Amino acid sequence: MDTFDAIKTRRAIKKFDSSHKMSSEEIKSLMEHVILSPTSYNQQNWRFITVTDQDIKNKISKAARDQAQPRDGSLVIVLCGNMNAWKEEPLRYWKNNTLEKQELVKNSLSKKYADSPQNRRDEAIRSCGFAGQTIMLAAKQMGLDSCPMVGFDYDELADIVKLPEDHLIVLMIVVGKALEPAGERGGQLPLNEVVFENHF
Ligand SMILES: Cc1cc2nc3c(=O)[nH]c(=O)nc-3n(C[C@H](O)[C@H](O)[C@H](O)COP(=O)(O)O)c2cc1C
């Protein structure tokens, strides 16, 4: 699918076909593309939980104020940030490069994140944001649809996915076969309200 077509036809789907299943090969292919999304210093601080188990999807739906998408979608992906990624064997983030480059990145990561929970959190949100859009566009390429979601009880979802202490849930994305198209777009703001040339 043409990239512009994928961007234009991606919509937040509310009704998914509950009989549609994704194979483990399809999920693997999707995730192999998702991890090509950019992260600062290539730190890959995202962690993804791919949920296909119906009981768990039902629990997630309940945590999502009974929204139907996690229950009926083929796959729920919970996008999390690992707040300690910056210090977990960081040399491997540049393993294809020289040791000098690896050490340089390790020092930069330490400088930026060691004393700043805010930087760690911001980075998790940035990384998951990019990965989220990749999930949704790759889903279109696979003939599937998606719905990004934050309408859930954080603690309940954390409990369901057994979230580690040093991780943050950023959002979840449901992927599946649309049963109904999305309604009319809410309406985009005019370009001149959101885009500025050279400065505000
Ligand atoms: C961070 C985020 C959280 C969202 N949470 C929900 C949600 O909990 N339930 C839902 O039905 N849609 C949710 N949406 C979908 C938005 O309502 C939707 O993307 C927006 O209205 C624009 O519509 P479109 O994606 O079809 O273009 C969410 C979208 C984003 C980006």
The ligand as a Gaussian input file, in Angstrom:
#p B3LYP/6-31G(d) Opt

LIG

0 1
 C       -3.531000       8.688000      22.633000
 C       -4.888000       8.301000      22.068000
 C       -5.837000       7.725000      22.889000
 C       -7.079000       7.333000      22.384000
 N       -7.961000       6.652000      23.199000
 C       -9.091000       6.163000      22.648000
 C       -9.947000       5.330000      23.408000
 O       -9.705000       5.021000      24.565000
 N      -11.067000       4.859000      22.805000
 C      -11.367000       5.139000      21.501000
 O      -12.387000       4.669000      21.011000
 N      -10.564000       5.925000      20.752000
 C       -9.438000       6.431000      21.287000
 N       -8.596000       7.187000      20.516000
 C       -8.952000       7.471000      19.117000
 C       -9.195000       8.960000      18.850000
 O      -10.440000       9.334000      19.360000
 C       -9.089000       9.170000      17.349000
 O       -7.784000       8.860000      16.931000
 C       -9.407000      10.614000      16.935000
 O      -10.734000      10.923000      17.194000
 C       -9.131000      10.855000      15.460000
 O       -9.843000       9.924000      14.672000
 P       -9.109000       8.982000      13.621000
 O       -8.004000       8.279000      14.359000
 O      -10.158000       8.036000      13.133000
 O       -8.547000       9.852000      12.532000
 C       -7.369000       7.588000      21.024000
 C       -6.391000       8.183000      20.206000
 C       -5.174000       8.524000      20.700000
 C       -4.122000       9.102000      19.789000

